[in-house]
Amino acid sequence: MALQCGIIGITNTGKTTIFNCISNTKGETNAYAFSATKSNIGVIQVPDPRLFELEKHQTTEKIVHTTVEIVDIPGLTKGSNKGEGVGNKFLGDIRNTDALIHVLRCFDDEALPHIDGSVDPVRDMETIDFELQVKDLESVEKKLQRLEKLIRAGDKDAKRGVEVLEKYRDHIGNFQNARTLEIKEEDRKHIDDLFLLTMKPVMYVCNVDGKSAVTGNKHVEKVMEALKGADAEVIVVAGAVEAEIAELESEADRLEFLKDAGLSEPGVDKMVRAAYRMLNLQTFFTVGPKEIRAWTIRKGMTAPQAAGVIHSDLERGFIRAEVMKYSDFVTLGSEHACKEAGRFFIEGKNYIVEDGDILHIRFNV
């Protein structure tokens, strides 16, 4: 399932350092603003300890994690909407993503000067929001012009479209993000084709120094205060520390490093799982001696649609799904035990797959 999460932020926030912690490809990091000329794209594994719990009850040759694409978009700044720092190209890259991870600089470092002269994550957040809002206003205005021509030609639906777009124009013009405007579901068709930048779901990552990895700091507190009441997840990550952990080859060494830093798991793992949820995704499993695999689906998908994620033939020839719940399988210990306990279910085409379901698809093509 080709879904992308974009990492955005002011230049020199540590975005690429965090990207390198989680990605199978590595981006170049340095202290110079606007030195990057293209976005980095990487595939990341979604950490899921349930896979290893399943292995305890079913020996297997390999474990396969589900993945999400992450795009590390070079730093933006004031004037990006006009092309500053080749901003227009990068804003186009943001448009192609499904959700955003906004990295905020919450650390002081004299060797890495802030482009605006001081560290202020709330100001940086407002700067990025403004740049995206300007581009969204341009998109709304262009469509308004097209619809007004259609109204003159007698198109009745275009009139309602203008009414909806005018609401967005006023909302965004008041420095608000498109995602915070509530409209009727049937009116979304008038705006969906614009792929507005500020309509995308967003989470915030406070990139802190090593000593603030557990408790946060004054910069994080300001971010929390600014986002109070907003429907947004905030995660604290010590990017530089986690970059060192990611370089260690031994799992034991990584765990020891985490323990010394006061962490139970890498903050980037929490970030990846949060991004996965933000994309409205969930996981189902297939379990067998050849492999135990996690599969990605959108919430609300039916059993045939989930089967199609494995292979199109399974959806086309779907007969039924044999379903076990993850909690039942690891508690009872085997498929046989689930059957004996009445926790092995046969489901048809209308079954809505739940997170953690273990599926075996019966099909005939």
Secondary structure, 3 states (H helix, E strand, C coil): CCCEEEEECECCCCHHHHHHHHCCCCCCCCCCCCCCCCCEEEEEECCCCHHHHHHHHCCCCCEECCEEEEEECCCECCCHHHCHHHHHHHHHHHHCCCEEEEEEECCCCCCCCCCCCCCCHHHHHHHHHHHHHHHHHHHHHHHHHHHHHHHHCCCHHHHHHHHHHHHHHHHHHCCCCHHHCCCCHHHCHHHHCCCCHHHCCEEEEEECCHHHCCCCCHHHHHHHHHCCCCCCCEEEECHHHHHHHHHCCCHHHHHHHHHHCCCCCCHHHHHHHHHHHHCCEEEEEEECCCCEEEEEEECCCEHHHHHHHHCHHHHHCEEEEEEEEHHHHHHHCCHHHHHHCCCCEEECCCCECCCCEEEEEEECC
